[in-house]
Amino acid sequence: MLYGNAKLTGVERKFDRRDIIVSKTDLTGKITYGNNTFYDLADMTEKDCLNVQHNVVRHPDMPRTVFEYLWQCIKSGEEIFAYVVNRAKNGDHYWVLAHVTPSRDSGGNIVGYHSNRSAPNRQLIDEKIYPLYQELKALEEQASSPKQGLLDGINHLERLLLERKMTFNEMIFAMGV
């Protein structure tokens, strides 16, 4: 059940810095668990979310480039930290600092993914994250095709990381988590 057609309200939901949003997915990104903080911020119920793609909360301002990069990292067995803007069922939005890791079975095989999200530093979002995400979105949208837009965004992000001589996680933390 996707809520992608919910009109954006422009209202930002905030949550306490002590609260942690938790969700788990299977290998394809379908939600297998969410805590009450996740459901409350998303304005959804467990029934709305279980066995639904995690992108049910995806905000249209979020660059596809960041999610592509995220998926590349976690599928390869790495953890990643990323700032994400999500959309609630009613069209409100909320920013998070996500820490996403692969979940493994006793044999070390990746069997799903686990994400903990905390309240981000709002000044950092305004000054550094949102401008970067606007750049990436612009590259994605001005390309000749969605596939080319994603490639342009990834190439731009990788150039930034090369210039800074940093990994994505290092860049996120250097910005001042």
N, C-alpha and C positions, 0 to 999 in steps of 0.2 A: 504494500500500500504506500505509494509515493505521494508526498505532499508538495511536489515541485511546482504546482500551480497556485499555491497559497500566495496571496499578494503580500509583498514585503511591507512591513509596518514601519521600518526605520527605528523601532524600539529595541534598545539593547538590554538584554537580560544579564544581570550580574549575579555572581554567587560568591560566597564567603571564601577567602583564601585558605581556610582550613578544610573546606570541602574538596573531595576528590570525586571526579566522574570516572566510573569504571564501565567498560564494556569489553566483551569478548566476541570474536567471530570465528567462523570456520575458515577453511582455506580459500573459499570463494568470496569472503567478506559478508556473509550472512550472520546476523546477530544471533548469538547463542546465550548471551547473558548481558544484562544491564543492571546497574544499581539504581536505587531510588533517585539519586541526584541526577543521573542521566535522564531518566524518564521525566522528572520534574522540569528540568531545563528544556528538554525537547518538547514538553507539553504533550507527551504521549504516554501510553500504558505499555506494560510488558506485552500484552496481546498485539498492540500496534507494531511492535518491533521484532519480536522473536521470529527467526527464520526469514527476516527481511534484510535486504542489502543495507549495509551501514550508511550508504550514501542517501538514505532516507532523510538524513539531517543536513545534507550538503547545501551550502549557501551558494547562489549563483555568482557571487563575487570572488569565490575561492578559486584560484588558478588550478587548472587541471595539472599543470606542470608539477606542483607541489605533491599532489596525490600520486602521480606517476613516479616521482622520485621516492616517495614514501614506500610505495609498493615494491619498487626495485630493491630497496634496502631490506625490508622485512622478508621478502621472498628469498633473499640470499642469506638469511639468518642473522642479519644485523638489527640492532635497535636503532630507533630514530626519534629525535625530538623535533617537533614542528608546531608552529602557530597555525591555528585553524579557526575560521569563522564558520559557525554552524547556524542552521535555520530551525527554529521551532515550528511545530505544526501550524500555529496561527500566523506565521510570517515574521515573528520577532527573530532576533539573532543574538548569538553569544559567542565570545571569543574564548579560546582555550589554548593552553600550552599542553600539547599532547606528547606523551612518551609511549611509543608503540613498540612492542616486542613480539617475537615469535613465541608461541607456546609449543613445548616439545613433549613427546611421550617418553617413556623410560628408555627407549632405544635411541633417543636424541633426534628423532624425526619431527619435523614441523607438522603440527596437527591443527593449528589455528593461530590466532593473534589476540593479544591482550593490550588494551590501551587504558592508561591512567591519564586523566586530564585535570589540570589545576587552573585556577584563575590566573590570567596573565597580568603583567605589568602594563597598564593601559597607556602610559606615556610611551613605552617602547613600541606598542602597536601603532600608535599615531605617528611617531617620528621615523620608525625604521621598517616595520613589517608591512604596514598598509601601502606605503610607497613602493616597496619591492613587489608586492603582490599586484599592484596596479600596472607596473611595468610588464610583469609576466602575462597578466590578462590581456593587455594591449597587444603584445606579440601574438598571443593565441588568436585573438579576434581579427587581426589585420592580415593573417595568413590566407593563402588561397584555399586551404581546406583545414578541417579540424585536425587531421593527422599532421599536416605541415605546421600548424600552430603549436601543437604539442612538441614537435621536434624543435621548433624555434625557441620555445620556452625552455626546454631542457638544455639546448646549446647555450643559451644566455646564462642560465643558472650555473652550468659547468664552467663557463668562462669567468664568471664572478668568483667561483671557488678557486679556480686556478690563479687568478690575479691576486687573491688574498692568501693563497697557499694554505687553504683550510678545507676540511671536510664540511659537509652540511651541518653536522652537529656542532662542530667547532665554531662555525659562523653564527649559529643560533645563540650559543653561549657567549660569544664575543660581543654580540649586540647588547648584552646586559640583562639576561634572564632575571 
